[in-house]
């Protein structure tokens, strides 16, 4: 496994002198860059002249010998529990379970509110044949929960500690060119003292729950073993409407025993495939090393990534060419050019303009799957989030899948990306080392996602546990060294460690008035929001969590605040809480972002509340994604512009009161109510999109309730039916 040099070490390429040229935005710009490199080498040796001209000609003809990436979804055998000698190829695994990736364990017990298995499991697969001797081979795991040991033909290739980041091992030296190649992976989700999270209101499922890739490359390639990253990072050193400066930092690995002469090319293409900028650099690679290289691109009048308004993406392409003209490796990322800032009084800014962040938190698990979710599952999650009108999502409390981040890039949904330091830390050096590695995994693997606006370092570290200040300062410094272009952030719930709250650049508060008794009643939202203005280093703050539980089977007129850990969680109280909370936060521009806890119900095995064991029911959408709760439509009315109208308490079908209240959420200027076809009046929604008709009379038996939203010459309607059965 090659070891890339630390970022910023010697070996990068200066932008001064003959090594560097910026493109003009056309194919000719690329030629200019390559010709400049050629001219320089003519002065050193005439023999290089034709070499680099051939790169131009053959490269433009599309001749390539690059990497091949194949997903290994099928063909796996699985055994839950320890099996001695399972790494040996001769072991008989015919009695093991045949599984398809993604796959995980533990959800069966956890989603029923039972303690779940935390221990080892084994996976085995025979790699496809044939093996080409002149190629390099890698296995890339997008995640494994939570300690993975990888073997090839009985040889231990490496271990990864941490349940959420990708990792990659090189197979080349252990491959058999003629016989079978057997991969065995031991995955263990047992609690580990050195691996975060040490606790949390969610489960740590085991298994290979994200895709596994078999990757072939040439002997020279962008490093795949740099913390599971692509080996290519595009830093946006400067971005405004007039100019964007982008620095390509790459880790290039030479797996051969001979020095190699190559050309490194960086290109930026618009969505139509036209080149916007190009730079190139010849380099001589020492044998059997991995070294960093650096190039700069400058774009005039860039088309900026404007969040949901205009999520414009460029194709950023890094290539390595050999003297024979072959493109031996090519890595492409979709990047958006943007800048972020926070004003303590005026809120969040995207590209120098106000852009309010309002959205949700998301956990990744699903019923009957746990963490082994598909791309279609993630697409559905994102669509529900977008349909509600969110501009941001907090991916809590750990690194989410690359695919989900990419979906957010394309949709213009900003992302809070998070390290899994939850509740408490361990003071051991092992925990500190693993936390640093997890942070490097998070940043290096996801640095190119334009949607990610901040790196989050922790969630709800509390007094009474080991002092985290030293560790937090260390990982904050590490995050700033890795990525000086983004702020760090954290989610806190305590003033007990005021200096801890000022370590990160930005701060979020998790607050629960109206739900947990220690936060006070619903009316205390205003008091809490006013009191946090000076708690962060930057001034201003976001509300990183707020919410209440709701079971859609629990319906109640005129609900009072329920017992948070009791068995009765009426849907109506959740809606009332969100109505009040959003009104308070909306009125305060220094609250630069809001994140509902949570978008979806999720598994928390130790909970037994709200009538569903093993469930945190604070989601705006049910665990199976089949039902959006009333509060979901409250936010849709506030955060979207497409005319909509929604009648609340629609699931409270059986009624006992002949005189009732009808509440409607709508973003239309006017809403008309009809009861059994009769006009009950027209209302204008208030400042948080609510219309209320008090003292509506129902008739005994079936009643049809219809709300009509009126927006200019457009009308939208919603209807439901209630049944009145008066108490005798």
GINORMO-V56785 format. One record per residue. N is the residue number from 1. PHI is phi in whole degrees, 0 to 359 (999 if undefined). BURIAL is # if it has 9 or more other ideal C-beta (glycine too) atoms within 8 Angstrom, else .. Layout:
# GINORMO-V56785
N,PHI,BURIAL / N,PHI,BURIAL
This chain:
# GINORMO-V56785
1,999,. / 2,286,# / 3,245,. / 4,295,# / 5,292,# / 6,296,. / 7,300,. / 8,93,. / 9,286,. / 10,302,. / 11,122,. / 12,281,# / 13,258,# / 14,287,. / 15,271,. / 16,260,. / 17,86,. / 18,285,. / 19,286,# / 20,229,# / 21,216,# / 22,264,# / 23,282,# / 24,265,. / 25,96,# / 26,229,# / 27,300,. / 28,298,. / 29,299,# / 30,296,# / 31,297,# / 32,301,# / 33,296,# / 34,294,# / 35,295,# / 36,297,# / 37,297,# / 38,299,# / 39,301,# / 40,299,# / 41,285,# / 42,299,# / 43,289,. / 44,274,. / 45,200,. / 46,295,. / 47,293,. / 48,282,# / 49,300,# / 50,291,. / 51,301,# / 52,280,# / 53,294,# / 54,293,# / 55,298,# / 56,300,# / 57,292,# / 58,288,# / 59,297,# / 60,291,. / 61,279,. / 62,82,. / 63,289,# / 64,213,. / 65,223,. / 66,260,# / 67,280,# / 68,237,. / 69,245,. / 70,237,. / 71,280,. / 72,258,# / 73,274,. / 74,252,. / 75,93,. / 76,272,# / 77,246,# / 78,225,# / 79,225,# / 80,274,. / 81,116,. / 82,282,. / 83,229,. / 84,294,. / 85,78,. / 86,293,# / 87,280,# / 88,281,. / 89,300,. / 90,284,. / 91,298,# / 92,277,. / 93,252,# / 94,295,. / 95,271,. / 96,288,# / 97,283,. / 98,279,. / 99,228,# / 100,243,. / 101,276,# / 102,287,# / 103,212,# / 104,207,# / 105,232,# / 106,106,# / 107,292,# / 108,301,. / 109,280,# / 110,298,# / 111,287,# / 112,260,. / 113,81,# / 114,249,# / 115,300,. / 116,244,# / 117,294,. / 118,231,# / 119,184,# / 120,277,# / 121,213,# / 122,239,# / 123,236,# / 124,221,# / 125,206,# / 126,269,# / 127,289,# / 128,295,. / 129,253,. / 130,272,. / 131,255,# / 132,271,. / 133,296,. / 134,271,. / 135,254,# / 136,255,# / 137,231,# / 138,224,# / 139,247,# / 140,245,# / 141,257,# / 142,288,# / 143,181,# / 144,210,# / 145,257,# / 146,229,# / 147,241,# / 148,238,# / 149,245,# / 150,249,# / 151,235,# / 152,230,# / 153,53,# / 154,85,# / 155,264,. / 156,283,. / 157,261,# / 158,163,# / 159,230,. / 160,237,# / 161,244,# / 162,130,# / 163,272,# / 164,236,# / 165,265,# / 166,282,# / 167,207,# / 168,219,# / 169,237,# / 170,270,# / 171,264,# / 172,312,# / 173,289,. / 174,252,. / 175,281,# / 176,262,. / 177,285,. / 178,246,. / 179,263,. / 180,287,. / 181,243,# / 182,253,# / 183,265,# / 184,234,# / 185,230,# / 186,265,# / 187,244,# / 188,223,# / 189,256,# / 190,298,. / 191,301,. / 192,234,. / 193,297,# / 194,261,# / 195,239,# / 196,281,# / 197,275,# / 198,276,# / 199,203,. / 200,155,. / 201,270,. / 202,200,# / 203,257,# / 204,251,# / 205,285,# / 206,257,# / 207,122,# / 208,270,# / 209,267,# / 210,233,# / 211,299,# / 212,241,# / 213,241,# / 214,262,# / 215,241,# / 216,254,# / 217,222,# / 218,287,# / 219,297,# / 220,254,# / 221,203,# / 222,292,# / 223,298,# / 224,261,# / 225,251,# / 226,271,# / 227,54,# / 228,71,# / 229,276,# / 230,280,# / 231,80,# / 232,228,# / 233,232,# / 234,251,# / 235,266,# / 236,268,# / 237,292,. / 238,209,. / 239,217,# / 240,212,# / 241,289,. / 242,261,. / 243,204,# / 244,231,# / 245,247,# / 246,238,# / 247,254,# / 248,270,# / 249,248,# / 250,233,# / 251,252,# / 252,248,# / 253,251,# / 254,253,# / 255,271,# / 256,268,# / 257,270,. / 258,237,. / 259,296,. / 260,229,# / 261,263,# / 262,221,# / 263,243,# / 264,257,# / 265,235,# / 266,243,# / 267,222,# / 268,237,# / 269,242,# / 270,279,# / 271,299,. / 272,272,. / 273,90,. / 274,281,. / 275,285,# / 276,262,# / 277,201,# / 278,213,# / 279,218,# / 280,218,# / 281,203,# / 282,285,# / 283,212,# / 284,249,. / 285,263,# / 286,292,. / 287,291,# / 288,56,. / 289,226,# / 290,236,# / 291,222,# / 292,273,# / 293,223,# / 294,222,# / 295,221,# / 296,234,# / 297,242,# / 298,236,# / 299,238,# / 300,269,. / 301,49,. / 302,290,# / 303,273,. / 304,276,# / 305,278,# / 306,249,# / 307,63,# / 308,291,# / 309,291,. / 310,196,. / 311,279,# / 312,283,# / 313,239,# / 314,263,# / 315,268,# / 316,259,# / 317,240,# / 318,247,# / 319,227,# / 320,241,# / 321,248,# / 322,268,# / 323,300,# / 324,280,. / 325,95,# / 326,282,# / 327,279,# / 328,275,# / 329,207,# / 330,211,# / 331,234,# / 332,242,. / 333,234,# / 334,265,# / 335,238,# / 336,244,# / 337,270,# / 338,199,# / 339,223,# / 340,235,# / 341,202,. / 342,230,# / 343,260,# / 344,297,# / 345,253,. / 346,254,. / 347,99,# / 348,274,# / 349,234,# / 350,245,# / 351,55,# / 352,81,. / 353,236,. / 354,302,. / 355,210,# / 356,285,# / 357,263,# / 358,224,# / 359,188,# / 360,219,# / 361,267,# / 362,221,# / 363,260,# / 364,264,# / 365,277,# / 366,220,# / 367,296,. / 368,63,. / 369,224,# / 370,64,# / 371,270,# / 372,277,# / 373,266,# / 374,264,. / 375,297,. / 376,296,. / 377,300,# / 378,291,# / 379,296,# / 380,295,# / 381,304,# / 382,298,# / 383,296,. / 384,297,# / 385,294,# / 386,294,# / 387,298,. / 388,282,# / 389,97,# / 390,293,# / 391,250,# / 392,205,# / 393,224,# / 394,265,# / 395,274,# / 396,266,# / 397,250,# / 398,192,# / 399,291,# / 400,268,# / 401,288,# / 402,302,# / 403,296,. / 404,293,# / 405,300,# / 406,294,# / 407,300,# / 408,294,# / 409,305,# / 410,291,# / 411,273,# / 412,80,# / 413,269,# / 414,291,# / 415,229,# / 416,264,# / 417,258,# / 418,227,# / 419,272,# / 420,277,# / 421,273,# / 422,233,# / 423,72,# / 424,205,# / 425,240,# / 426,246,# / 427,275,. / 428,288,. / 429,294,. / 430,299,# / 431,294,# / 432,298,# / 433,295,# / 434,293,# / 435,296,# / 436,297,# / 437,295,# / 438,295,# / 439,294,# / 440,297,# / 441,303,# / 442,301,# / 443,285,# / 444,293,# / 445,284,# / 446,235,# / 447,300,# / 448,270,# / 449,280,# / 450,293,# / 451,291,# / 452,285,# / 453,256,# / 454,201,# / 455,256,# / 456,267,# / 457,261,# / 458,196,# / 459,225,# / 460,53,# / 461,288,# / 462,236,# / 463,302,. / 464,99,. / 465,252,# / 466,306,. / 467,296,. / 468,265,# / 469,304,# / 470,296,. / 471,297,# / 472,295,# / 473,296,# / 474,295,# / 475,284,# / 476,298,# / 477,298,. / 478,296,# / 479,298,# / 480,291,# / 481,290,. / 482,290,# / 483,217,# / 484,287,. / 485,271,. / 486,238,# / 487,281,# / 488,269,# / 489,211,# / 490,208,# / 491,245,# / 492,242,# / 493,220,. / 494,219,# / 495,258,. / 496,291,. / 497,237,# / 498,299,. / 499,289,. / 500,298,# / 501,291,# / 502,252,# / 503,285,# / 504,280,# / 505,294,. / 506,236,# / 507,218,# / 508,243,# / 509,246,# / 510,267,# / 511,229,# / 512,221,# / 513,301,# / 514,83,# / 515,228,# / 516,272,. / 517,302,. / 518,294,. / 519,267,# / 520,85,# / 521,285,. / 522,303,# / 523,295,. / 524,277,# / 525,304,# / 526,300,. / 527,298,. / 528,296,# / 529,298,# / 530,292,. / 531,282,. / 532,263,# / 533,296,# / 534,252,. / 535,275,# / 536,262,# / 537,292,# / 538,269,# / 539,78,# / 540,71,# / 541,195,# / 542,244,# / 543,261,# / 544,276,# / 545,208,# / 546,195,# / 547,158,# / 548,203,# / 549,280,# / 550,202,# / 551,251,# / 552,293,# / 553,276,. / 554,258,# / 555,234,# / 556,205,# / 557,281,# / 558,52,. / 559,287,# / 560,255,. / 561,301,. / 562,280,# / 563,286,. / 564,300,# / 565,256,. / 566,274,# / 567,267,. / 568,247,# / 569,235,# / 570,294,# / 571,300,# / 572,295,# / 573,292,# / 574,304,# / 575,295,# / 576,299,# / 577,299,# / 578,292,# / 579,301,# / 580,290,# / 581,298,# / 582,294,# / 583,300,# / 584,290,# / 585,285,# / 586,300,# / 587,281,. / 588,235,. / 589,295,. / 590,288,# / 591,279,# / 592,278,# / 593,198,# / 594,224,# / 595,226,# / 596,296,# / 597,256,# / 598,217,# / 599,292,# / 600,232,# / 601,303,# / 602,213,# / 603,280,# / 604,220,# / 605,301,# / 606,277,. / 607,282,# / 608,216,. / 609,207,# / 610,63,# / 611,81,# / 612,226,# / 613,298,. / 614,74,# / 615,227,# / 616,265,# / 617,256,# / 618,279,# / 619,296,# / 620,279,# / 621,228,# / 622,295,# / 623,304,# / 624,276,. / 625,67,# / 626,271,. / 627,227,. / 628,271,. / 629,286,# / 630,307,# / 631,297,# / 632,302,# / 633,286,# / 634,300,# / 635,290,# / 636,299,# / 637,293,# / 638,272,# / 639,248,# / 640,237,# / 641,252,. / 642,296,. / 643,308,# / 644,211,# / 645,212,# / 646,212,# / 647,270,# / 648,278,# / 649,54,# / 650,293,. / 651,274,. / 652,276,# / 653,283,# / 654,273,. / 655,247,# / 656,242,. / 657,260,# / 658,289,# / 659,249,. / 660,221,# / 661,251,# / 662,244,# / 663,241,# / 664,230,# / 665,257,# / 666,200,# / 667,260,# / 668,277,# / 669,299,. / 670,220,# / 671,226,# / 672,257,# / 673,248,# / 674,234,# / 675,244,# / 676,54,. / 677,86,. / 678,262,. / 679,293,. / 680,253,# / 681,113,. / 682,243,. / 683,233,# / 684,256,. / 685,301,# / 686,282,. / 687,293,. / 688,240,# / 689,67,# / 690,248,# / 691,242,# / 692,232,# / 693,245,# / 694,280,. / 695,57,. / 696,276,# / 697,266,. / 698,258,# / 699,264,. / 700,295,. / 701,95,. / 702,282,. / 703,233,# / 704,256,# / 705,254,# / 706,228,# / 707,243,# / 708,239,# / 709,274,# / 710,243,# / 711,227,# / 712,64,. / 713,265,. / 714,258,. / 715,227,. / 716,232,# / 717,225,# / 718,221,# / 719,213,# / 720,210,. / 721,231,# / 722,239,# / 723,240,# / 724,268,# / 725,232,. / 726,301,. / 727,289,. / 728,263,.
